[in-house]
Amino acid sequence: MADERGSFRRRLFGGFDRVDVINYIEDIAIERNKHQETAAKLQEEVSELRDQAESLTKQLDDKNAQLAEKSDELSTAHNELNEVWNELRDSSDELEALKAQLEQTKKELASKTAQYDNDIAAAQKALNEAKAQAELQRLEAKRSASQIISTLRDKYEGSMSSMNTAFADAEAELEKLL
């Protein structure tokens, strides 16, 4: 600003050249408008990022709902397995009469139980991994959104500070001229 003040031509009477001062004020107004446009663009970016964060949150909620559905299916399968075991115990009279079939049925049931246990363990592991992955994605999305918002806030505050300084300098220059 000191360099620009020095570029005003002096008149023999009346101080600085009026055209130089008007040009200087117009230049400051243009610069202020540019800063306002930048601030508006940054505000738009913040809004877009908020929309993205909301979209990611919705996706996370959808994934959590799917995860809950799979957990319910696993619980239902486990309950069905328990019901099969209960029915097997309740039919002990029939099993006495059919010992040969019982031995075969026991072997098949043990195999299926082992398979169910393996399937349940695998499903539980997958469920736990999916929960952990969903949590990591949620935390990453939250951290990313926080960083972006913080960066934009810093840029916005920096721009506003620069504009305020420029306005204060311009006002001081105008007061000197008056």
KATAZI-V239650 format. One record per pair of residues at least 12 apart in sequence whose C-alpha atoms are under 10 Angstrom apart, sorted by the first residue. I is the first residue (numbers start at 1). GAP is how many residues later the second one is. D is the distance in Angstrom with one decimal. If there is no record, write none. Layout:
i:I gap:GAP d:D
i:I gap:GAP d:D
This chain:
i:1 gap:23 d:10.0
i:1 gap:165 d:8.7
i:1 gap:168 d:7.4
i:1 gap:169 d:8.3
i:1 gap:172 d:8.7
i:2 gap:167 d:9.6
i:2 gap:171 d:9.4
i:4 gap:16 d:9.7
i:4 gap:17 d:9.8
i:4 gap:20 d:7.8
i:5 gap:15 d:9.4
i:5 gap:16 d:8.8
i:5 gap:19 d:8.6
i:5 gap:168 d:7.9
i:7 gap:13 d:8.0
i:7 gap:14 d:9.7
i:7 gap:17 d:9.6
i:8 gap:12 d:5.6
i:8 gap:13 d:6.9
i:8 gap:15 d:9.8
i:8 gap:16 d:8.8
i:9 gap:12 d:9.1
i:15 gap:162 d:8.0
i:15 gap:163 d:9.8
i:16 gap:161 d:7.9
i:21 gap:152 d:9.6
i:21 gap:153 d:8.7
i:21 gap:156 d:8.7
i:24 gap:146 d:9.0
i:25 gap:145 d:7.6
i:25 gap:146 d:9.7
i:25 gap:148 d:9.7
i:25 gap:149 d:8.7
i:28 gap:135 d:9.7
i:28 gap:138 d:7.7
i:28 gap:139 d:7.9
i:28 gap:141 d:9.9
i:28 gap:142 d:7.3
i:29 gap:137 d:9.9
i:29 gap:138 d:9.0
i:29 gap:141 d:9.6
i:31 gap:132 d:8.4
i:31 gap:135 d:8.8
i:31 gap:136 d:9.9
i:32 gap:128 d:9.9
i:32 gap:130 d:9.5
i:32 gap:131 d:6.4
i:32 gap:132 d:9.2
i:32 gap:134 d:8.0
i:32 gap:135 d:8.0
i:33 gap:130 d:9.5
i:34 gap:129 d:9.7
i:35 gap:121 d:9.7
i:35 gap:124 d:6.6
i:35 gap:125 d:7.7
i:35 gap:127 d:8.5
i:35 gap:128 d:6.6
i:36 gap:123 d:8.6
i:36 gap:124 d:8.5
i:36 gap:127 d:8.5
i:38 gap:117 d:9.6
i:38 gap:118 d:8.4
i:38 gap:121 d:7.9
i:38 gap:122 d:9.8
i:39 gap:113 d:9.8
i:39 gap:116 d:8.6
i:39 gap:117 d:6.1
i:39 gap:118 d:9.1
i:39 gap:119 d:9.9
i:39 gap:120 d:7.0
i:39 gap:121 d:7.7
i:40 gap:116 d:9.2
i:41 gap:115 d:9.7
i:42 gap:110 d:6.6
i:42 gap:111 d:8.5
i:42 gap:113 d:8.0
i:42 gap:114 d:6.7
i:42 gap:117 d:9.9
i:43 gap:109 d:8.2
i:43 gap:110 d:9.0
i:43 gap:113 d:8.1
i:45 gap:103 d:9.5
i:45 gap:104 d:9.2
i:45 gap:107 d:8.0
i:46 gap:99 d:9.7
i:46 gap:102 d:8.1
i:46 gap:103 d:6.5
i:46 gap:104 d:9.8
i:46 gap:105 d:9.9
i:46 gap:106 d:6.9
i:46 gap:107 d:8.5
i:47 gap:102 d:9.6
i:49 gap:95 d:9.9
i:49 gap:96 d:7.1
i:49 gap:97 d:9.9
i:49 gap:99 d:7.7
i:49 gap:100 d:7.7
i:49 gap:103 d:10.0
i:50 gap:95 d:7.7
i:50 gap:96 d:9.9
i:50 gap:98 d:9.7
i:50 gap:99 d:8.4
i:52 gap:89 d:9.5
i:52 gap:93 d:8.5
i:53 gap:85 d:9.9
i:53 gap:88 d:7.2
i:53 gap:89 d:7.6
i:53 gap:91 d:9.1
i:53 gap:92 d:6.4
i:53 gap:93 d:9.6
i:56 gap:81 d:9.1
i:56 gap:82 d:8.0
i:56 gap:85 d:7.1
i:56 gap:86 d:9.1
i:56 gap:89 d:10.0
i:57 gap:80 d:9.9
i:57 gap:81 d:7.4
i:57 gap:84 d:8.3
i:57 gap:85 d:8.8
i:59 gap:75 d:9.9
i:59 gap:79 d:9.5
i:60 gap:74 d:6.8
i:60 gap:75 d:8.6
i:60 gap:77 d:8.0
i:60 gap:78 d:6.7
i:60 gap:81 d:9.7
i:61 gap:73 d:9.4
i:61 gap:77 d:9.6
i:63 gap:67 d:9.0
i:63 gap:68 d:9.1
i:63 gap:71 d:7.4
i:64 gap:66 d:9.1
i:64 gap:67 d:7.8
i:64 gap:70 d:7.6
i:64 gap:71 d:9.5
i:67 gap:59 d:10.0
i:67 gap:60 d:7.1
i:67 gap:61 d:9.6
i:67 gap:63 d:7.5
i:67 gap:64 d:7.5
i:67 gap:67 d:9.4
i:68 gap:59 d:9.2
i:68 gap:63 d:9.8
i:70 gap:53 d:8.8
i:70 gap:54 d:9.8
i:70 gap:57 d:7.9
i:71 gap:52 d:8.7
i:71 gap:53 d:8.3
i:71 gap:56 d:7.4
i:74 gap:45 d:9.5
i:74 gap:46 d:7.2
i:74 gap:49 d:7.5
i:74 gap:50 d:8.2
i:74 gap:53 d:9.7
i:75 gap:45 d:9.3
i:77 gap:39 d:8.8
i:77 gap:43 d:8.7
i:78 gap:38 d:8.4
i:78 gap:39 d:9.2
i:78 gap:42 d:7.9
i:81 gap:31 d:9.7
i:81 gap:32 d:8.1
i:81 gap:35 d:8.2
i:81 gap:36 d:9.9
i:84 gap:25 d:9.6
i:85 gap:24 d:9.2
i:85 gap:28 d:9.7
i:88 gap:17 d:10.0
i:88 gap:18 d:9.8
i:88 gap:21 d:9.9
